[in-house]
Amino acid sequence: MKQSPFHYGCRVALAAAMLLATVVPAANAAPWATAGDRQLRDDIELLQAYGVISGPVSSWPLPWAQIAAGLDGVDPGAVPPHARAALERIRIHLGLAEARTRYVIEASATNGAALVRDFADTAREDGDVAAHVEHEFGGTTIGYGVGWRSGQRGDDVHFEDAYLAHALGNWALYAGFVETWWGPGQESGLLFSNSSRPFPKIGFKRLSPDAFTWPVLNWLGPWRFEAFVGQLNENRTDYDNPLVAAMRLSFQPARQVEIGFSRMMQLCGEGRPCGLKIWRDALLPVGTRDNTGTLDEPGNQIAGVDLRIAGRLGPVATSLYGEVIGEDGDGIGIEQLSYTVGGTASGGLRDGSTWKAGVEYTDTYAFYLVEKPATDNNNRAEGSTYNNFIYSAGYTYRGRPIGFSLDGDSRLFSLTGSWTDPGNRRFYSAVRRASINVTNTARYRISRNAERLWIGEAGVQWPTEWGDVRVEARWQTDAPDTPGRSPAKAQLEIGWRTQF
């Protein structure tokens, strides 16, 4: 496939940074903790509930500067044993991140990739192997490596973990393949999640969420802002290599409250206009400039807001959260809404073990914010979420939805639980009820027809001196694209990951 200028530019930036790294003095500390580690996320959210870590924690990758600031000078005796165990696990991760060079090797094998892709980094294909190296040089992080997946869309060999990041004061500029998860959902990210493979991006991110000192803005509390422009570098059935521009502002006006505002624009691509007028109309959608109903408009936009309330009820750390996204409607507003709601509770024992339970519900069968008298289906917008009349292949990358892993017009109810023992062995399970493509909309990607099924999951992540070993068993009562029949399926996944 011919590489686009954007994709080529990302590779040139990475090559230039590798050359720069040979002549710049060494420093330490990787820029962020990557998405995909459920135990690390649980530990960070637990310590936030105990006031150790402050600032927004619902968008990943999460800067190490924010995490380390909370850990500096904390008295381990001021928190109960299970929070102290979480503190020590995070310090191990931070110690690895502060090394001048870090190596990561991982491999997974399964007889079927998980249908629901939650925050965890599970196998994308039957075979999934990767090696990754990071170097730190004078505020510059260079990450490179190679991976292989059997039978994935595109080439089996990939370089998706490659990136360059450079710190400028309290900001990091970056280019490359960076996994992105926005929102408080544990099972679902509506705008960006682990559902699709990471695509190449150029962006920036605030590192430490220090509050404003200005009188008008200091009420926001600790805050972060990030933005990027990425490219869906692939041959599509609509326009090849379109761009995705996104931005997110998140802040913590009170210790227990976190609020986030996110926005995504899908525009440009081969055969589409991409000049200043297109960007102006996308960024400043005054009147109907972004919604003409013709090919003159920029493209597809989705905006969202999320809220997370977290704290403690006695010895139990709790959270309630929600996220709403809306497809762009007429004028400047959004009108077709999808949502996630959920909650968690966690606690521990004197031996340092930790338990956690969660419940979450996601519905991407969008409803109209304002009632549409002429609309059937109980004021629902059939086939709307993640689809667009210009970008008819949808809000996807390499055949996968970029947001919710079950795509649009789908629902997921999840009950989850985990137990981490004093030896840092994490046992986890989930029961899920999935209703996929309830409207039988043929252009959805996960299933072209309606399917309803149960999914059971149980697994263990077991640390050893050679790395973490993960074994996960799944059972589902049906499968996508199987109208008129219900083929049950058992899946087993074995994974291994080491870093040093």
Buried (B, 14 or more C-beta within 10 A) or exposed (E): EEEBEBBEBBBEBBEEBBEBBEEBEEBEBBBBBBBBBBBBBBBBBBBBBBBBBBBBBBBBBBBBBBBBBBBEEBEEEEBBBBBBBBBEBBBEBBEBBBBEEBBBBBBBBBEBBBBBBBBBBBBBBBBBBBBBBBBBBEBBBBBBBBBBBEEBEBEEEBBBBBBBBBBEEEBBBBBBBBBBBBBBBBBBBBBBBBBBBBBBBBBBBBBBBBBBEEEEEEEBBBBBBBBBBBBBBBEBEBBBBBBBBBBBBBBBBEBBBBBBBBBBBBBBBEEBEBEEEBBBBBBEBEEEBBBEEEEEBBBBBBBBBBBBBBBBEEEBBBBBBBBBBBBBBEBBEBBBBBBBBBBBBBBBEEEBBBBBBBBBBBBBBBBBBEEBEEEEEEBBBBBBBBBBEBBEBBBBBBBBBBBBBBBBBBBBBBEBBBBBBBEBBBBBBBBBBBBBBBBBBEBBBBBBBBBEBEBBBBBBBBBEEEBBBBEBBBEBBBBBEEEEEEEEBEBEBBBBBBBE
